[in-house]
Amino acid sequence: MLPYRAMSAFEPLPESFYRRASEEVARDLLGCYLVRCVDGERRLVLRLVEVEAYQGEGDRASHARNGPVTTRSRRLYRDGGHAYVYLIYGMHHCLNVVTGTDGDGSAVLIRAGEPVEGGEEMVRNRALSPAGARRPGAVAGGPGKLCQALGVDGSFDGRELWRGELVITRGEPVGDGRVVTGPRVGVEYAGEAAAWPLRFAVADSRHVSKPRLTGS
């Protein structure tokens, strides 16, 4: 848990932060804070420890691989900095950050976070027991867990992540020596794109999702 003085103020990342290549944005998101304001009264805060980059057309693992031809894929072709939230298995929401400029179709999936503020409420949102909440990655160690912990659902799709109820803010920079990279999770169908090293994680964090990355 960070000392309170470090949590006294949050500075949202500017729109320009997101208007870059997805792999650059993904790397730089590590250590930033994902802040959810609830009812204008309290905050739920995660420090980002794991993300994945998706490159749009040509990336067979991306929802935008065939261009803006479906309702879902068109949501990825907005300007960088907008949220892209989708449902998997009919039950789990996943939060992505659109990157690049209008028409790129690239994004970063937010995979895992470390609870910093509002942890007890996140545990309740996840319906975890006290013992269960102590397991590594139990609260927000996976994209579905993360959204459930913060109460993020499809209503957040399209929102601007530099202002409003859900924002990403500056945090604690993570040095290159503490970052590990590897293939993305669950995209075995994507041919050679499945092996691209576009998953980024904080090496020494117990909050990352499984399978854990071991290389760099």
C-alpha positions, 0 to 999 in steps of 0.5 A, a space after each residue: 500500500 502506498 503512503 497516503 501522501 502519494 495518493 493525495 492527487 492524481 494527474 490524468 494522462 493527456 490525450 497525446 499519451 495514447 496517440 502513439 503505437 500500441 506497444 509504446 503505450 503498453 510499455 509506458 502504462 506499467 506503473 500508471 494508476 487506473 482510477 474509478 470514481 464511485 458515486 462521486 464520493 470514493 475512489 478505487 485505484 489500481 496500479 497497472 502491472 500487466 498489459 497487452 498490445 494489439 496492432 489492428 489490421 494485420 494483427 490476427 489476434 486483434 478484433 480489428 484484424 479485418 478492418 472496421 467491418 463490424 460494430 465491435 471492430 469499428 469501436 477500435 477505430 476511434 482516436 487514442 484514449 477512448 475505452 474499448 470494453 467488450 464481453 467474453 464468454 458472455 460473462 466477463 468484461 475486458 477493458 482496453 485503451 484505444 491507441 494511435 489516431 482515428 483509423 488505426 484500430 490499435 489498442 492495449 488490453 489492461 490485464 492486471 493491477 495492484 490494489 492501491 486504494 479501495 481494496 476492501 470494496 474491490 474484494 466485495 465486488 469480487 465476492 472474495 473471502 478474506 483468505 481468497 483475497 490474499 492469493 496472488 492476483 486474486 483481486 485484479 490479476 486478469 482482465 475479467 477480474 480487474 473489471 469486476 473489481 472496479 465495477 467496469 462494464 459495457 457502459 464504459 465503452 467509448 468513454 474518454 480515459 483522460 477525464 470522467 468517472 474512469 481515468 488513467 493517471 500518472 503513477 510510478 515509472 517502472 524501469 526497463 530492468 523490471 519489465 518482462 515481455 512475452 507472447 499474449 495470452 489465449 491467442 493461439 489461433 492467430 498464427 505467427 502473431 500469437 508469438 509476438 512479444 506484446 505482453 508486458 508485465 512488472 517482473 516482481 509483481 505478485 498481482 500479474 495474471 497467469 501464466 506468469 512471464 519469466 523471460 524478457 
